[in-house]
Amino acid sequence: MSSDSASINLTNHFLIAMPGLEDAIFSKSVVYVCEHTPRGALGLVINKPADIKMAALFGKVDLPLNRTDLTDSPVLQGGPVQIERGFVLHEPLLAVAGDAPEQSLYASTMAIPGGLEMTTSKDVLEALSAGNGPRRVLVTLGYSAWGEGQLETELGENSWLTVDADQSVIFDTPVEQRYDKALSLLGLQSWMISTQVGHA
C-alpha cells in the first residue's frame, strides 16, 4: 500500500470497523467519509445513537420539529470531535440547472462528490423545523477526523474495511442493522471477519 497510499481517496465511502478496533466510539462502527484529501479525512459515524432523539435536540435549540417522520429518529454520535455541534448529512436539494454550478440552499454546506451534502449551519435545522428541508437526513453530534496520513496508517494496520457508500444504508436501514448491512456490501457477515483477516 506504500506508493498507492498517496492517491487513495475514500470520499463517499464507508469505513467499517474491524473487530480489532476496540475504541469506545469506533468499535463496530460504520463511518461515512465526507472528505478525504492528502491533508486528512473527515467523516460521520452513522450507527451509534446518542441518548437524544431529534425532537429533543430541536427543543434544545428552541425550534419546534414539524416533521413527524423525524420526531423519533435518533441523533447519532458522529465522532469524538466537536461533540456539542450538530452535523446534518442529507441529500442535496438543488440539482445542477443547465451549466450553472451546483449551489446548496444552506449557508455552511460541504458538497460531497458522489451524492450527499453535510451542513453545519442552523438554517437547515430551521428548514426542517418548518416542515421542509431535505427529505432524507441524518443528524450527528460531533464528527470523526484523521490527520495527514493517519487514516492510511489505520488502513494499513487492518483497522478498517472500505466500500463504496450506499445511501440506503444511511437513510433506509435501522441504526442497529447498519454495521451488518455495510458488511453485506462486501459480501461479508460479521462472523466471517476477524482481526487476522486482511482486505486487499
RONUDO-348091 format. One line per 5 residues: their letters; for each residue y, x, z of N, C-alpha, C, O. Coordinates in pm, whole numbers, plus 32768, in hexadecimal, padded with zeros to 4 digits. Layout:
<atoms>
A> Y X Z Y X Z Y X Z Y X Z ~ ...
</atoms>
This chain:
<atoms>
MSSDS> 7F87 8052 8000 8000 8000 8000 807E 8056 8000 80EC 8020 8008 ~ 8071 80D8 7FF7 80E2 8130 8009 814D 8121 7F9D 81BF 80FD 7FBC ~ 812B 813D 7F1E 8192 813C 7EB8 81C0 80AF 7E95 8232 809C 7E6B ~ 8169 804B 7EA4 8190 7FC2 7E81 81E2 7F7F 7EEE 8226 7F1B 7ED3 ~ 81DC 7FB3 7F68 8219 7F6A 7FD7 82AF 7F5A 7FC5 82EA 7EFA 7FF9
ASINL> 82F0 7FB7 7F7C 8380 7FAB 7F69 83A3 7F32 7F15 840F 7EF9 7F26 ~ 834C 7F09 7EBB 836E 7E9E 7E60 8332 7E17 7E88 8348 7DB3 7E44 ~ 82E8 7E13 7EF5 82AB 7D95 7F20 8319 7D32 7F46 8378 7D56 7F8C ~ 830B 7CB6 7F1A 836D 7C50 7F3D 8322 7BD2 7F65 82E3 7B91 7F12 ~ 8329 7BB1 7FE4 82DF 7B3E 8018 8339 7AC5 802F 8313 7A69 8078
TNHFL> 83AE 7AC2 7FF2 8403 7A4B 7FF8 83B4 79D3 7FC3 836C 79DD 7F60 ~ 83C0 7961 8007 837A 78E6 7FE2 82E2 78F6 7FED 8297 78BB 7F9F ~ 82B6 7946 804D 8229 7956 806E 8213 792D 8100 8270 7925 814F ~ 8196 7914 811F 816E 7904 81AA 8135 7987 81DD 80ED 79CD 8196 ~ 8157 79A9 8259 8110 7A10 82A4 80B4 79C5 8304 80E2 7970 8351
IAMPG> 8035 79E4 8300 7FD4 79A2 8357 7F9F 7A0A 83B9 7F65 7A6E 8390 ~ 7FB4 79F1 843A 7F90 7A54 849F 7EF9 7A6B 84A3 7EAA 7A0C 84A5 ~ 7ED2 7AE9 84A3 7E47 7B0E 84B6 7E23 7B02 854B 7E7C 7B05 85A0 ~ 7DA2 7AF4 856A 7D7A 7AE2 85F6 7DA9 7B53 8653 7DBF 7B3D 86C9 ~ 7DB7 7BCB 861D 7DE1 7C3B 8672 7E71 7C34 869E 7E9A 7C7F 86F7
LEDAI> 7EC0 7BDC 8663 7F4E 7BCF 8686 7F59 7B73 86FF 7F4D 7AF9 86F3 ~ 7F6E 7BAE 8773 7F67 7B60 87F0 7FEE 7B46 8830 7FF5 7B13 88A0 ~ 8059 7B69 87EA 80DF 7B4C 881B 80EB 7AB6 8837 80B7 7A63 87EC ~ 8130 7A92 88A4 8137 7A06 88CE 816C 79A9 8860 8138 793C 884C ~ 81D3 79D5 881B 820D 7980 87B3 81BB 7984 8733 81AA 791E 86F1
FSKSV> 8188 79F9 8710 814A 7A07 868C 80B3 79F2 8689 8079 79EC 861C ~ 8073 79E7 86FB 7FE3 79CF 86FB 7FC4 794A 86B5 7FFE 78E3 86D5 ~ 7F68 794F 8654 7F40 78D9 8605 7FB8 7893 85C3 7FBB 7819 85B5 ~ 801A 78E2 859C 8092 78A6 8560 808D 78AC 84C8 8047 78FE 848C ~ 80DA 7852 848C 80F7 7856 83FD 818E 7863 83F1 81DA 7811 8424
VYVCE> 81BA 78CD 83AC 8249 78E5 839B 826D 78CF 8308 822D 7905 82AE ~ 82D3 787D 82F2 8308 786D 826A 8374 78D8 8257 83D6 78DB 82A1 ~ 8362 792F 81F3 83C1 799C 81DC 8434 796A 8185 8422 7948 8111 ~ 84AC 7966 81C1 8523 7937 817B 8562 79A6 8127 859E 798C 80BE ~ 8554 7A21 8156 8592 7A91 810F 8545 7B10 812E 8521 7B2B 81A0
HTPRG> 852B 7B5E 80C5 84E9 7BE0 80D8 8527 7C41 8075 8518 7C31 7FFC ~ 856C 7CA4 80A8 85AE 7D09 8056 8587 7D92 808E 8545 7D99 80F6 ~ 85AE 7DFE 804A 8592 7E82 8082 85D1 7E97 810C 85A6 7EEF 8157 ~ 8635 7E47 8130 8677 7E54 81B2 862B 7E0D 8222 8647 7E25 8298 ~ 85CC 7DB7 81FE 8583 7D70 8266 855E 7CE4 823A 8569 7CC1 81C5
ALGLV> 8532 7C95 829A 8504 7C0E 827A 8532 7BAB 82E5 8549 7BD0 8358 ~ 853E 7B2D 82BB 8565 7AC0 8315 850A 7A4A 82F7 84F1 7A2A 8283 ~ 84D7 7A0C 8360 847F 7999 834B 8484 7939 83BF 84C1 7954 8427 ~ 8441 78C7 83AD 8439 785F 8414 83A7 783E 842F 835A 7823 83D2 ~ 8381 7841 84AF 82FB 7813 84D5 82F8 777C 84C1 8351 7736 84F1
INKPA> 8292 774A 847B 8290 76BB 8459 8224 766D 84A5 820C 75F8 8486 ~ 81E3 76AC 8507 8175 7664 8549 8173 7675 85E1 810A 7668 861F ~ 81E6 7693 861D 81EE 76A0 86AF 8258 7640 86E5 82CF 7660 86E3 ~ 822E 75CB 8716 8291 756B 8746 82DB 759F 87C2 829F 75DB 881B ~ 835D 7585 87C6 83AA 759A 8841 8396 751D 8896 835A 74BC 8868
DIKMA> 83C6 751E 8910 83B0 74AA 8968 8421 7444 8959 8452 740D 89BD ~ 844B 742C 88DE 84B7 73CC 88C6 849E 7388 883F 8473 73C7 87DF ~ 84BC 7307 883B 84B0 72BC 87BE 8539 72B6 877A 859F 72D6 87B6 ~ 8538 728D 86FB 85B5 728B 86AE 861F 7232 86EE 8694 7258 86F5 ~ 85F7 71BB 871C 865A 7160 8756 86A1 71A0 87CD 871B 7192 87DD
ALFGK> 8655 71E7 8820 8690 7229 8895 86EB 729C 886C 8754 72B1 88A8 ~ 86C3 72E5 8805 8717 7353 87D4 879C 731D 87A2 8805 7355 87C0 ~ 8797 72B0 8757 8813 7275 8724 886A 7245 8798 88E4 7251 8793 ~ 882A 720E 8800 8875 71E4 8877 88C0 7257 88B7 892F 7246 88E8 ~ 8883 72CE 88B6 88C2 7345 88F2 893F 7370 88A6 899A 73AC 88DF
VDLPL> 8944 7350 8824 89BC 7374 87D7 8A14 72F9 87BD 8A68 72F8 8763 ~ 89FE 7292 8811 8A51 7219 880E 8A51 71D2 8787 8AB9 71A2 8759 ~ 89DB 71CC 874A 89CE 7182 86CD 895C 711E 86DC 88F3 713F 8714 ~ 8971 70A2 86AC 8900 7046 86A5 88A5 7072 8632 88D2 70BB 85D9 ~ 8828 7048 8634 87CF 7069 85C4 87A3 6FE8 8583 874B 6FA2 85B5
NRTDL> 87E1 6FC8 8513 87C2 6F4C 84CD 875D 6F63 845D 876B 6F2D 83EF ~ 86F8 6FB2 847B 868A 6FC8 841E 8608 6FB1 846C 85D4 700B 84AD ~ 85D6 6F36 8464 855F 6F14 84B3 84E6 6F6B 848F 848C 6F7E 84E0 ~ 84E5 6FA1 8413 8476 6FF7 83EC 8477 707C 8436 8412 70C3 8439 ~ 84E9 709F 8473 84F5 7121 84B6 84FA 7118 854E 84EA 717D 8592
TDSPV> 8511 70A1 8584 852A 7091 8614 84C5 70D8 866C 84EB 7120 86C8 ~ 8444 70C5 8650 83DC 70FF 86A4 83A5 7183 866F 8345 71B9 86A5 ~ 83E2 71B7 8605 83B4 7238 85CF 83D1 72A7 8634 843B 72A7 8673 ~ 8374 7304 8642 838F 7372 869F 83F3 73D5 8664 83F4 73EE 85EB ~ 8446 740D 86BB 8494 7482 8697 8436 74F8 86AE 83E7 74F8 870C
LQGGP> 843E 755D 8658 83DF 75CD 8660 8420 764B 8697 849A 765B 8691 ~ 83CD 76A4 86CD 83FC 7728 86F7 83F6 7782 867C 838B 77B1 8656 ~ 8468 779B 8640 846B 77E5 85C2 8455 787A 85D0 8434 78BF 856F ~ 8466 78AB 864A 8456 793A 8662 84A9 7965 86D9 84ED 7913 8716 ~ 84A3 79E5 86FC 84E1 7A14 8778 8575 7A36 876E 85B2 7A5B 87D2
VQIER> 85B1 7A2B 86F7 863D 7A52 86E4 8696 79D6 86E4 8677 7973 86A2 ~ 8705 79DB 872D 8767 796D 8734 8725 78E7 8754 8734 7886 870A ~ 86DB 78E4 87C3 868C 786D 87E2 86E0 77F5 880D 86AB 7787 881C ~ 8761 7808 8820 87B9 7796 8840 87F3 7757 87C2 8838 76F1 87C8 ~ 87D6 7794 8750 8816 7766 86D5 87B2 771C 867C 873D 7741 8675
GFVLH> 87E2 76B3 863A 878C 7664 85E4 878A 7697 8554 87F0 76C1 851E ~ 8713 7693 8519 8700 76BA 848D 86B9 7647 8448 8650 7619 8476 ~ 86F1 7618 83DA 86BC 75A2 8396 8684 75CE 830F 86CD 75F9 82B6 ~ 8600 75C2 8301 85BE 75E0 8283 85AD 755C 8239 8577 74FD 8270 ~ 85DC 7555 81BC 85DB 74D4 8177 85D5 74E8 80E1 85EF 7555 80AD
EPLLA> 85B3 747C 809D 85B4 7482 800B 8646 747B 7FDD 8699 743D 801E ~ 8664 74BC 7F6B 86ED 74BB 7F39 8716 742D 7F12 86C5 73DE 7EE2 ~ 8795 740E 7F28 87C5 738A 7F04 8801 7387 7E79 8808 731D 7E3A ~ 882D 73FA 7E48 886A 73FD 7DC3 8817 7453 7D65 87F9 74C7 7D83 ~ 87F3 741B 7CF6 87B3 746A 7C8D 8820 74AB 7C39 8895 7489 7C45
VAGDA> 87F8 7505 7BE4 8859 7544 7B8A 8885 74DE 7B21 8832 749F 7ADF ~ 8906 74D1 7B12 893B 7474 7AAD 896A 74C5 7A35 89CF 750B 7A3C ~ 8922 74BB 79C8 8946 7507 7950 8943 759C 796C 88DF 75D1 799D ~ 89B1 75E0 794D 89B9 7670 7964 8A00 7692 79E6 8A16 7707 7A05 ~ 8A24 762B 7A34 8A6D 7644 7AB0 8A10 7688 7B16 8999 766A 7B1B
PEQSL> 8A48 76E4 7B65 89F4 7722 7BCC 89CB 76BC 7C35 8A13 765C 7C51 ~ 8958 76D1 7C6D 8928 7674 7CD4 897D 7681 7D51 8994 76F0 7D81 ~ 89AB 7612 7D85 89FF 7611 7DFB 89C0 75BA 7E65 8995 754A 7E49 ~ 89BB 75ED 7EE0 898A 759A 7F4C 89FA 753E 7F7B 8A70 755C 7F6A ~ 89D3 74CF 7FB8 8A36 7474 7FF1 8A6E 74A7 8074 8AD5 7477 80A3
YASTM> 8A2B 7508 80B1 8A4C 752D 813B 8A91 75B5 8143 8A82 760A 80EB ~ 8ADE 75C6 81AC 8B36 763B 81B8 8AEA 76BF 81C1 8B0D 771F 817D ~ 8A84 76C3 8214 8A40 7742 822D 89AC 7736 8209 8958 771A 825E ~ 898F 774B 8189 8908 7735 8156 88D6 77AE 8108 891F 77E8 80B8 ~ 885B 77D3 8121 8818 783A 80D3 87BB 77F3 8072 8760 77AB 809C
AIPGG> 87D1 7808 7FF0 8774 77D2 7F8C 8700 7833 7F80 8714 78AA 7F68 ~ 8687 7801 7F91 8611 7855 7F90 85D2 784F 7F06 85A9 77E3 7ED9 ~ 85C8 78C1 7EC0 858B 78BF 7E3C 84FF 7880 7E44 84AC 78A8 7E95 ~ 84E7 781F 7DEE 8465 77DE 7DF1 8469 7753 7E2B 8404 770D 7E2C ~ 84E0 772A 7E5D 84E1 769E 7E80 8537 7669 7EEE 8583 760B 7ED6
LEMTT> 8531 769E 7F67 8571 765A 7FD8 85F8 7696 7FF8 8624 76F8 7FBB ~ 863B 7659 805A 86B7 768E 8090 86AC 7692 8127 8664 7642 8164 ~ 86F4 76F1 8163 86FA 76FA 81F4 878C 76F6 821C 87DC 774B 81F5 ~ 87AF 7691 826C 883A 7679 8291 884C 768A 8327 87FA 765D 8376 ~ 88BB 76CC 834C 88D7 76E0 83DA 8957 7699 8407 8978 769C 847D
SKDVL> 899F 7659 83AA 8A1C 7616 83CF 8A01 7587 83FF 899D 7549 83D9 ~ 8A5B 7556 8453 8A47 74D3 8491 8A50 7460 842D 8A21 73F1 8449 ~ 8A8B 7479 83B8 8A9E 740B 8358 8A1A 73CD 832A 8A15 7356 830A ~ 89AF 741D 8325 892E 73E2 82FC 88FC 7384 836A 88C0 731D 834D ~ 8915 73A8 83EA 88EF 734F 8458 8942 72CF 8453 890F 7262 846D
EALSA> 89C1 72DD 8431 8A18 7267 8428 89E8 720A 83B9 89ED 7190 83C7 ~ 89BA 7243 834A 8986 71F1 82DC 8907 71A7 8309 88F7 7131 82ED ~ 88AE 71EE 834E 8834 71AE 8381 8858 7142 83E7 881B 70D7 83EA ~ 88BB 7160 843B 88E7 7101 84A1 8915 707E 8462 88FF 7012 8499 ~ 8955 708A 83EF 898A 7013 83AA 891F 6FCA 8359 893A 6F67 8315
GNGPR> 88A3 6FFC 8362 8837 6FBB 8319 8825 6FF1 828D 87D9 6FBA 823D ~ 886B 705F 826F 8863 709B 81EA 881F 7123 81F3 87BF 7135 823D ~ 8853 7183 81A6 881F 720A 81AA 879C 7219 815F 876E 71BA 811F ~ 8761 728F 8167 86E6 72A8 811D 8675 724D 814D 866C 722E 81C4 ~ 8621 7222 80EF 85B1 71CB 8116 8548 721A 8165 8516 71EC 81CC
RVLVT> 8527 7291 8134 84C2 72E4 8176 8508 7354 81C1 8551 73A4 8187 ~ 84F0 7357 8244 853D 73B2 8299 84E7 73E2 830E 8493 7398 8342 ~ 84FE 745E 8335 84BC 7498 83AA 8528 74E3 83F8 8574 7531 83BE ~ 852F 74CC 847A 8597 750A 84CC 8556 7568 8531 84F7 7542 8577 ~ 8589 75E2 8538 8559 7641 859C 85CC 766D 85F5 8641 7667 85CE
LGYSA> 85A8 7699 866C 8605 76E3 86C1 85DB 7775 86B9 856A 7798 86DA ~ 8637 77C9 868C 8618 7856 867D 85D6 7875 85F8 85AC 781C 85AE ~ 85CE 78F6 85DB 858D 7924 8561 8544 79A7 857C 8551 79E2 85E8 ~ 84FA 79D4 851B 84AF 7A51 8524 84EE 7AB6 84C6 8519 7A94 8457 ~ 84F5 7B32 84F2 8534 7B99 849F 84E7 7C1C 84A9 84AF 7C3E 8511
WGEGQ> 84E7 7C64 843B 84AA 7CE8 8435 8511 7D47 83FA 8555 7D26 8399 ~ 851C 7DBE 8433 8576 7E24 83FE 853B 7E68 8384 84CE 7E45 8357 ~ 8584 7EC7 8350 855A 7F0F 82D8 84CF 7F4C 82EB 84B8 7F9C 8346 ~ 8472 7F26 8293 83EB 7F5F 8296 838F 7F28 8302 8318 7F46 8302 ~ 83C5 7ED7 835D 8375 7EA7 83D0 8307 7E47 83A5 8295 7E54 83D2
LETEL> 8328 7DE8 834F 82C2 7D89 8323 8256 7DD0 82D1 81DF 7DB4 82DF ~ 8281 7E2C 827B 8221 7E78 822B 81BF 7EC4 8285 8148 7ECD 8268 ~ 81F5 7EFB 82F3 819F 7F42 8353 813B 7EE3 8392 80C5 7F03 839F ~ 816B 7E6D 83BA 8111 7E0A 83F8 80A6 7DDB 8396 8034 7DC3 83BD ~ 80CB 7DCE 8317 8068 7DAA 82B1 7FFF 7E18 82A5 7F88 7DFD 8299
GENSW> 802C 7E95 82A8 7FD1 7F06 82A0 7F75 7F0F 8319 7F07 7F46 8311 ~ 7FA3 7ED8 838A 7F52 7ED8 8405 7EF8 7E5D 840D 7EB7 7E45 8472 ~ 7EF6 7E0F 83A0 7E9E 7D9A 839B 7EC6 7D2C 83FE 7E70 7CE4 8431 ~ 7F4A 7D20 8417 7F78 7CB8 8474 7F85 7C30 8430 7F7C 7BC8 8472 ~ 7F9B 7C31 83AE 7FB9 7BB5 8366 7F68 7BAB 82E5 7F4D 7C0F 82A3
LTVDA> 7F43 7B31 82C3 7F18 7B0E 823B 7F93 7AD3 81F6 7FEB 7A9D 8238 ~ 7F98 7ADD 8172 8009 7AA3 812A 7FD7 7A4B 80B9 7F6F 7A65 807D ~ 8023 79E1 809F 8001 7987 8031 8081 7941 8004 80DC 792D 8054 ~ 8087 791C 7F84 80FA 78D0 7F53 810C 7853 7FA9 80AA 780E 7FCA ~ 8188 7836 7FCE 81A2 77C1 8021 8185 7740 7FD5 8198 7739 7F5C
DQSVI> 8157 76DD 801C 813C 7658 7FE6 818D 75F5 803A 8176 75E8 80B2 ~ 81EB 75B0 7FFA 8244 7558 8046 81F9 74E8 808D 8229 74B5 80F2 ~ 8185 74C2 805A 813B 7456 809D 810A 7482 8127 80FA 742E 8180 ~ 80F4 7504 8139 80CC 7536 81BD 8142 7527 821E 8130 7503 8293 ~ 81BA 7542 81EC 8232 753B 8241 8256 74AC 8265 8274 748D 82D8
FDTPV> 8253 7454 8202 828D 73CF 8216 8227 735E 8225 8248 72F7 8260 ~ 81AF 736E 81F0 8151 72FE 81EF 80D9 7311 824B 8089 72B4 825C ~ 80CB 7386 8287 8056 73A4 82D9 807E 73A0 836C 80E2 73DC 8393 ~ 8031 7359 83C0 8050 7358 8450 8058 73E7 8487 800C 743F 845D ~ 80B3 73FC 84E5 80CF 7483 8518 804F 74CB 8543 803C 7540 8523
EQRYD> 7FF8 7484 858B 7F81 74C5 85C1 7F1A 74EA 8556 7EBB 7533 8571 ~ 7F2C 74B7 84DC 7ECF 74D7 846F 7F06 753F 840D 7EC0 7566 83AF ~ 7F82 756B 8422 7FC2 75C2 83BD 7F81 764B 83B3 7F7A 7683 8346 ~ 7F4F 7684 8422 7F0F 7707 841C 7E92 7700 83C4 7E80 7752 836A ~ 7E3D 769E 83E0 7DC1 7692 8392 7DDF 766F 8300 7D9C 769F 82A5
KALSL> 7E45 761B 82EB 7E68 75F4 8262 7E9C 766D 8214 7E7B 767E 819E ~ 7EEE 76C0 8255 7F21 7738 8212 7EAD 7797 81F1 7EA9 77D0 8184 ~ 7E4F 77A7 824E 7DD9 77FA 8233 7D8A 77C4 81BC 7D55 7811 816B ~ 7D82 7741 81B1 7D34 7704 8146 7D6F 7723 80BC 7D28 771E 8058 ~ 7DF1 7744 80B7 7E2F 776C 8038 7DF0 77EE 8004 7DF4 780A 7F8D
LGLQS> 7DB6 783C 8060 7D71 78B8 803B 7CDB 78A3 8030 7C90 7902 801B ~ 7CAE 7825 8040 7C1F 780A 803D 7BDA 7835 80BD 7B61 784D 80BF ~ 7C28 783F 8129 7BF1 786E 81A9 7BF3 7801 8212 7C40 77A1 8209 ~ 7B9D 7811 8276 7BA2 77C0 82EF 7BAF 7821 8364 7B89 7895 8359 ~ 7BE4 77F0 83D4 7C04 784C 8441 7B8B 7898 8475 7B99 790A 84A2
WMIST> 7B14 785D 846F 7A9E 78A3 84A1 7A78 791A 8449 7A2E 7972 8473 ~ 7AAC 791C 83CC 7A86 7987 836F 7AD3 7A09 8387 7AA7 7A74 835D ~ 7B45 79FF 83C8 7B97 7A77 83D4 7B8A 7AB4 845F 7B82 7A6D 84C3 ~ 7B87 7B36 8462 7B84 7B7D 84E2 7BE1 7BF4 84D4 7C15 7C0E 8467 ~ 7BF6 7C3B 8540 7C50 7CAE 853B 7C16 7D1C 84E4 7C5F 7D78 84BE
QVGHA> 7B97 7D17 84C5 7B59 7D81 8474 7B65 7D68 83DD 7B50 7DC3 838D ~ 7B88 7CED 83B6 7B88 7CCC 8328 7C11 7CE6 82EA 7C77 7CBC 8321 ~ 7C14 7D2A 8279 7C92 7D46 8237 7CAE 7CE2 81C9 7C59 7C8E 81A8 ~ 7D26 7CEA 8191 7D4B 7C91 8121 7D9A 7CE3 80BC 7E08 7D12 80DA ~ 7D64 7CF5 8048 7DA7 7D48 7FE4 7E15 7CF9 7F9F 7E59 7D2D 7F47
</atoms>
